[in-house]
């Protein structure tokens, strides 16, 4: 698991507020229209498939790598793992995924 600072880039993301898991997010995104928000990705969190699967089961758990993130309101972290959906995390000063989402292209 590594957190890498990247060259900032803009992306449109549909966020869920305080999602409990990836499954809950997929249910929410499937049943409701969620407006896109334009955010700036400034860090990439690379995980193995097993680490990613364990993480997305409980998105409310405290994460050291999120706690150390010093982004502002429009900045986020993208979480990547092989053969998994890219997950965009906007902690907004918290130590868990306060907002998590994905793009329409994922």
N, C-alpha and C positions, 0 to 999 in steps of 0.2 A: 504494500500500500504506500503510494507516494503522492505527495501534494506538490505540484509544480506550478510556479508562476509562469504565465504565458503572456504573449503579446495580446492585449485586450482586443476583443472583437464583439460586434453587436449581433444579437439574435433575438427573435420573437419567441417568447415562452408563455405557455398557459400554465399558471401556477395554482396549486391547491394550498390553502392555509392550514397549517398544523396537521398534515396528513399522518395517519398512524402507520400506514404501510403502502407499498406500491400497489397492492391489490385494491386498497381503498381508493387510491388515486385513480386507477383505471376505471373503477366503478363510477366515481364522480365525473370524470371526463367523458364517460360514455353516456351519462344521463343528463348532463347540463351543458349549456353553452358557457364557456369561460373565455373572457376577453384575453387577448394576447397582451403581454407587456414587453416592451423593448428593454433588454438588459445588456449589460456589458460583462462578458465572461473574462475574469482576470486570473483564474486558477483552474487547474485540471487535477482531479483526484483519480488516480489510476488504481484499480483494484483487480484482483483475480475474480473469476466468476463465482467462486465459493464465498469470498469476502463480500461481494456485491449482493449475493442472494441473502446472506445473513444480515447485512445492513438494511436492505429494503423490507425485511419482515417487521422491523420496528424503527421507523424514521424519527420517533420521538426520543430515542435514547441519546444521551449526552455523548458527544464525539470530541476528542481533543483536537482533531484537525479542523473541526468547525469552530471550536472555541478560539483557536489561534488566528482565524480568518478576520482580517481587519478591513473588510469592504464596507462601502456605504450602501444606501438604499437601492441603487440601480446596478450594483455589482454582484456577481454570483460565482459559484464554483460549479463546474461540470464534473459529474462522476461518470467514469467510463470503465467498462469491463468487456472482455471478449464476448461477442454474441449476445449482448444485453443492450437495452434501451439506454441512451444517454439521459442522465437525470440531472436537472439543474437545481441547485440548492441556493437559496437566498436566506441566510440566517438572521439578518437584520439585528445583529448584536447578541443573539442567543447562542447557546452551545449545542443546538440541535437544528434540524431542518424546519425552521419556522415556516418557510414556503418551499415547496418542491414542485417541479413541473417538467414538462417536456415540450418539444417543438412538434409541429405538424409533420415535419420531414422524418422524424425518428420512428 
